[in-house]
Amino acid sequence: MTIQKPERTLVLKTLESLWSLPRQKRRHMREAAKSLKMTEFTLARYIKTYGPGYGIEILDPFGKSPSLHVSAESMRGAELDEVKRERDRLLLERKVVRRQLRVAQHELARAGRLREYLFGLTRPAVSQPKWAISPRDSKRSPHVPVLVASDFQWGEVIRAGNMGGLNEFNTAVAERRYGLLIDRTIDISLSHLPKNRYAGIIYLRLGDMISGEIHPDLAETNDLKSIPAVRSLVGNEERGIKSLADAFGHVWVISVPGNHGRPTRKPQSKRGAIDNFDTLSAWWLESMFVNDPRVSFHTPESGDALFSIFGERYLATHGDRIGSRGGEGFIGPAATIARGMKRTHDQYARYGTPITRMFVGHFHVALDLEYGWSNGSLPGYSEFARDGRMTPSAPEQWLIFFHPRYGATSQWRVLLEPKLRLPTDHEIALFQMEKAT
């Protein structure tokens, strides 16, 4: 019977695996075959055919206990081969790591170049102002208010006729409501809470500051395209931040991007924060206050902003990337938001960076939940919410006060319009008469 010649690659792999065996097992044919999970006959055939090239031979092949003899020279060669293989593996691994590092450095440099070339911002932004992290264990310690500003969707149009007179929104309405937001924030803080003392205020921009063109109906109906919307938004926010700085002494502006500010129809994970009009507007605002020491900025490129208030760690993110979407039937958005917040808390805990609570926007509803706050919106109730039979919500934003000893002492929903209701027949008639004249 003719014995079929084994494939060379299999033989070489088998002989090379001998070097990984302990020396005692390499010496005895039976132990070597058992460790390699093959019969002694198969191993003997491999060694007889290709063993001499590896310096391997069988001693006493016809005896009761045949053994393997490996020459010292071949062992040294095999060990050198193993060293070479390990060296090649490490060189390849280093090459891959260097490539990844170059990509990361390119992204950082790209963001830095945009920030510098477009707005002349060469110095790094202040990471954390001292007045927000220096706790004082005293009842008279200054509070730190947090004004949560999100989902302005500047440039969107909601027509009163489409909504049955329930709500209306456009750029003129956005400017009026934003002015009310700043005025009422100052009024609540200084007039309604006169005993509070303040070292500064945190202005938390949670994204979706412009409407954008991510949906066809928005692209067709917006009264401002993305770039004009950014210009209009930044002009209004500049005046608002100056007013806050005059009232509170210092302002720390923290910005994260939303989904409406992206330049593409579909979301993208790569460069999601850099290629976003919300980040562009944050850089633009920063350039306007570069010579004002009262105002500092934090615009991370990750899309999430970690910051501390009196030693407690908080997270700001828009809300479209919290790992939870969709509704929960009659429960509404609360269950979806709570689930996403829990997943985000767990993720940061696994990072070794546990957070106390978090701030999100995106859902256009003001809620105080176990794991954080969900913010309202500037437009309020829209055609999209109406078609989904969602609960009507007025335009509102959170204003929350923090104390070094007592934590979040009070929280206010800054209402920017009266509670929504359908107009009466008399009001509709008056409106039509005014429109006709």
Buried (B, 14 or more C-beta within 10 A) or exposed (E): EEEEEBEEEEBBEBBBEBBEBEEEBBBBBEBBBBBBEBEBEEBBBBBEBBBEEBBBBBEEEEEEEBBBBBEEEBBEEBEEEEEEEEEEEEEEEEEEEEEEEEEEEEBEEBBBEBBEEEBEBEEEBEEBBEBBBEBEEEEEBBBBBBBBBBBBBBBBBBEEEBBEBBBBBBBEBBBEBBBBBBEBBBBBBEEEBEEBEBBBBBBBBBBBBBBBBBEEEBBEBBBBBBEBBBEBBBEBBBEBBBBBBEBBBBBBBBBBBBBBBBEEEEEEEEEBBBBBBBBBBBBBBBBBBBEEEBBBBBBBBEBBBBBEBBEBBBBBBBBBBBEBEEBBEEEBBBBBBBBBBBBBBEBBEEEEEEBBBBBBBBBBBBBEBEBBBBBBBBBBBBBBBBEEEBEBBBBBBBBBBBBBEEEBEBBBBBBBBEEBEEBEEEEEEEEEEEEEE
